[in-house]
Amino acid sequence: MVLLVCCGWTVLFCLSVQAYENLALHKSAWQSSTVLPFTADLAVDGRYTDLAWNGGQCAVSRGGQTAEWRVDLGGVRSIHHIVIQYIAGNEVWGCPSPGYYGENCSIECPQNCQDGYCDIVEGNCFRCAHQYIGPTCEDCPSGLYGSNCSQNCSVTCGDPGRCDIMTGHCNGGCQVGWTGAMCEKDCPEGLYGSNCRQNCSMTCGDPGKCDIMTGYCNGGCQVGWTGAMCDKGYH
């Protein structure tokens, strides 16, 4: 009888694995068919000194070209490698607690890895939290923000191209003539200047209407006033 274990883990072999634990040991196991009394749990009982099909230490499936065997590791685990011994004696070696890597499972994964998981050998993150990028999920480079740091900060920010790495909101307000959290809006009518905080002159030829950047009046000045901003009276 041959038991074919079907699994999706990557098998990585190394010369020294004593620092890792057998994560499959005594865990719940299942197989698609069984030759009694050689049940699925025998593959993860830690015994493999007698690998004969009838030696009592191996799981055995019924006849057929293939068979399926599964083990429940009890949660998400960081797997270093898998050992499958003929006929059975299956072991899954890795760190017992998620969020750690290294030979002794003593190094914490980078803090910005999504869900705290990383490669068990190198420590590189599988994915990054929202606003981080790179193998170890560092802050977005200057001028970028958002998911995978894929969006550009606005060049109309008060400090051009500088913004919050999560929201994209501008640092230091907006340049002259712009407003909004991301400095994406022209000043509303009647306002101008930095962050649109200044009022257009009511002595403009068209009262309260002016250039959003300079504050210079549109349409000249009303009678009795002069100057680019119609701020000088004359008689």
BATORPA-502848 format. One record per residue: z, y, x of N, C-alpha, C, O in turn; residue in one letter. Coordinates in steps of 0.05 Angstrom, whole numbers, plus 5000, padded with zeros to 4 digits. Layout:
ZYXZYXZYXZYXA/...
***
This chain:
500049765017500050005000500050255018501350265038M/498550455010498450705025499250935006498150954985V/501151095015501951334999500551575012501051635035L/498951714997497651955007499152194996499252244972L/500452345014501952585006500052815003498652895023V/499952934979498153164975499853424976501653454960C/499253604994500753844996499054065007496854015017C/499954315004498454545012499554695036498754925041G/501554585049502754725072500954695097499654495100W/501054885114499754875140501454715158503854765161T/500354515172501954345190501654465218499554475229V/503954535229504054645256505854465273508154425266L/504854365295506354185312507254335338505654485349F/509654295347510554405372512254205386513154005374C/512754255412514254055428517254055423518453845425L/518354285416521254305412521854435386521254675382S/523054285367523554385341526554345333527154365309V/528254295353530954235346532454455332534454405319Q/531454705334532854925322532354945292533855085278A/530354805282529654815254530954585239531654385251Y/531254625213532554425196530454275180528354385173E/531054025173529353875155529953965127531853875114N/528254135117528654265091528254065068529154125045L/526853845073526353645052528453435049528453275030A/530353425068532253215068533853205043535253395035L/533752975029535252915005534553094981536153124962H/532253224983531453394961530053224939529252994944K/529753334915528553194893525653144899524153324907S/524752894895521952814901520752664877522152554861A/518052674876516652544854514052434866512852544884W/513152204854510452104861509052004836510351934816Q/506451994837504851944813505051654803504651604780S/505651474821506151194813507951064833508151154856S/509350854825511350734843511350434841511150314820T/511550314865512150024867515150004870516250064891V/516449914849519449904849520349694869519049484872L/522549734883524349964880523850194901525750344907P/521350214910520750404932520050674920517750754920F/522050814911521651074896521151304915521551284939T/520351534903519451764919521651874937521051984958A/524251854929526351964944526751824971528051944989D/525751584974525951445000524451585022525051545046L/522451755015520951895035522452125048521752225069A/524652205035526152435045529152375048530852545047V/529752115053532552035056533452045085535751985091D/531652115103532352145132532251885147532851885171G/531551665134531451405148528451335153526851335135R/527851275178525151185184525151005209523351025226Y/527050835211527150635233525550385226524650245244T/525050335200523450115191521250225173521750285150D/518850265184516750385169514850185155512750265146L/515649935154514149735139514249805110516149925100A/512049745095511949835067514249715051515049835031W/515149485058517349355044520049365059521849205053N/520249555077522649575093524949715079527249725089G/524449835056526549965041527050255049528950375039G/525450355067525950635076523550815069523551045076Q/521550705056519150855050518450855021518950655007C/517451075011516351084984513650944983512050975002A/513150794962510650644960509450694932510750674912V/506850754933505450794907503850544900503450364916S/503050534875501450304866498550334877497850534888R/497050124873494350114884492550334873492950434851G/490650414889488850634882487950774907489150744929G/485750924905484651054929486551284939486851314963Q/487651424920489551644928492051634910492051514889T/494151764920496551794904497652074910497052194931A/499352164893500552434897503552404900504852254885E/504652554918507552564923508452854926507053014939W/510752924915511653194916514653204923516153014918R/515453424935518253474941518953754932517453944938V/521153794919522154054911524154154931526354054933D/523354364946525154474967527354654956529054744970L/527254694929529454844917529155144917530955294910G/526755244926526355534927524155594947523055414960G/523655854951521655934971522855904999525056005004V/521455765016522455715043520455795064518055785059R/521355865088519555925110519155665125520955555137S/516655565125516055295136514755325164512755465167I/515855185183514755185210512654965213510455025222H/513254725205511354505206512254275188514554275178H/510454095183511053865166510453605182508453595196I/512253415179511953155192511552945170513252925153V/509352795171508852575152508552325169506752295185I/510252125164510251885179509151655162509851635138Q/507451485173506451255159508651045157509650965178Y/509350955134508151015108509351265097508051415083I/511951315103513151565093514851685114513951705137A/517351775107518951915126518052205129517652295151G/517752335106516652605106518752815111520852805098N/518153005128520053215135518753485135516353505142E/520153685126519153955126521154125143523454165134V/520254215166522054355184521654655181519454755180W/523954805181523755095180526555225179528555085184G/526655475172529255615171530455565143529055585123C/533055505142534355445117534555685098534755645074P/534655925109534856165093532356335096531456375119S/531256435074528856605077529656875089531956955088P/527657015101528157275113528857265142529657465154G/528657035155529257005184526956865198525456715185Y/526756905224524756765240525856725269528056815275Y/524156595286524956555313525956265318526456125299G/526156195343526955925351529555825338529755595331E/531456015336534055935324534456055296536656055285N/532256145284532356265257534556485256535956515236C/534756645278536856835280535957125278537557315279S/533257165277532157435277531357505248529857355236I/532257735239531457815212528557905211527658035229E/527157845189524457945185524558245183526558355175C/522358385191522258675188523058765160522358635141P/524558985158525759065133523759145112524359145088Q/521359215120519359305100517359085092515459145078N/517858835100516258615090516658585060518958615050C/514558535045514858495017516558245011515958035021Q/518558284995520458064988522057955012523457755009D/521758085035523257995058522257765074523557665092G/519757665067518757425080516857505104515457695102Y/516957335124515257375147514557115160515756905154C/512557115179511856875194514256775209515556925223D/514756515207517156405218517156395249519256375261I/514756425261514656415291514456705302515956785319V/512456855292511857115304513457345291513957545303E/514257305266515757515252513957725238514957925228G/511357675238509557855224509857825194510057605184N/509758045179510058035150507557915137505357955146C/508057755116505757645100504457875085501957885083F/506058045073505158285059507158505063509458455069R/506258755059508058985063508959095036507559075016C/511359215035512259365013510259605009508659665027A/510459724986508359914976507360114997504860144999H/509060245011508160475027508160425057508260605073Q/507860165065507960095093505459945101503959845084Y/504959925127502459815137502959685164504859745178I/501059505172501259375198502659105198503859035178G/502558955220503658685221506658685215507658495203P/508158895223510958905218511659125198514059205196T/509659215183510059405161511559655169513859705160C/510259815185511260075193510560285173509060235154E/511860525176511160755158508160815160506860765180D/507160935138504361025138503961225161505661385166C/501661215174500961425194500861695180500461715156P/501261905196501062175185498462225171496362155181S/498662335147496262395132495462195111493562235096G/496861965110496261755091498761685074500961735082L/498261575051500461495033499461275014497161205013Y/501461164999500760984977500560694986501160625008G/499560524967499260244972497460194997495160284998S/498560045016497159985041496260235056494360235072N/497560465050496960715063493960785061492760875080C/492860735038489960755034489061025023486661065021S/490861205017490161455005490761695024492761685039Q/489161895023489462125041491162345028490862405004N/492962455043494562685034492562925030490562935044C/493263105012491563325006491463525030493463585042S/489063625035488763835056489564105046489664295061V/490264125020491164385009494264395008495364584997T/495564195020498464205022499164445040497564525057C/501664555037502564765054502364695084501564855100G/503064445089502564325116500264135113500663905105D/497764225118495464065110495463775119495963715143P/494963595100494863315106497563185110497662955119G/499663315103502363205106503563175078503663365062R/504462925071505562885044507562645045507762505065C/508862605023510762385020509162125020507162095007D/510061925037508561685040508561505015506861325013I/510361554997510361394972508861524950507161404937M/509361784945508261924922505762084927504162134909T/505362174952503162344959503762644953502062814958G/506262694944506962974939507063134965508063034986H/506063374964505863534989508563615001510463664986C/508663615027510963725041510464025046508264105053N/512564185041512364465048510664625028509464835036G/510564545003509164694983506164684986505064494998G/504764884975501864884975500665124991502065324995C/498165094998496765325010496265534989496465484965Q/495565774998494965994980492765914960490665814968V/493365964935491365924914491565644901489965584883G/493565484909493765214899496565164888498465284897W/496764974869499364904857499364604849497364474852T/501664504839501864224832503264074854503364154877G/504363834846505863674865504163594889505163564911A/501563554883499763474905497863694912495763654925M/498463934903496864174909493964134901492064204916C/493564014878490863944870489764134848487464094838E/491364334840490464504818490264794828491864894844K/488064934818487865214823490165364810491265274790D/490865604820492865764807491965824778489565884774C/493765814759493065894731492366194730493166354748P/490966274710490166554706492666734706494666674693E/492466954722494667144723496467104747498267264752G/496066884762497766824785496066784810493766714808L/497266834833495866794858497866744881500266754877Y/496766684904498366664929499466384933498766194921G/501366374952502666124960504166004936505966134925S/503465764929504665624906504365774880505765724860N/502465964880501866124855504266264844504766264820C/505866374862508466494853508266794847510166914837R/505966914853505667204850503867274826501967134820Q/504567494813503067574789500867774796501167954813N/498567734784496367924787497268194775498768194756C/496168404785496968674776495868724747493668654741S/497568844731496768924705495069174705494069264684M/494769304729493069544731490269474740488669654745T/489769204743486969124749485169214726486069254703C/482569254732480669324711480769124688480569204665G/481068874695481468664675484468584679485068414696D/486268694663489168674668490068384672489468204657P/491568344694492768074700490767874710491367634711G/488367954719486467774729485667854758484968084763K/485967664776485467724804484667474819484667254808C/483767514844483067284862485567114867487667224875D/485366854863487766674865488866664894491166584897I/487266734913488166714941489266984951491366994963M/487767194946488467454957490067634938491567814947T/489767594912490967774893489368024887490168194872G/486968044900485268274895484268264866483468064856Y/484268504855483468524826480568464821478768524838C/480068334799477368294789476568534771478168624755N/474168634775473168844757474269114763474469284745G/475069164788475969434795478769484783480269304777G/479369744781482069824772481869984746479770094738C/484169994733484370174710484370464719484870524742Q/483870644700483770924706486571014718488670944707V/486371154739488771254752489871084774491871144787G/488470854779489470674800487170604820484770614813W/487970544844486070474865487270274883489570194880T/485670184903486569974922485569704913484869654890G/485369514933484369244927485969104906484968944891A/488569174904490269054884491069254862492869204846M/489669484863490269694843493169764842494369794820C/494269784865497169834867497770124876500070194881D/495670284879496070564887495170754865492770754857K/496870924856496171114836495071374848495671434871G/493371514832492271764841492071954816491971864794Y/492072204822491872404801489472574804488972754788H/
***
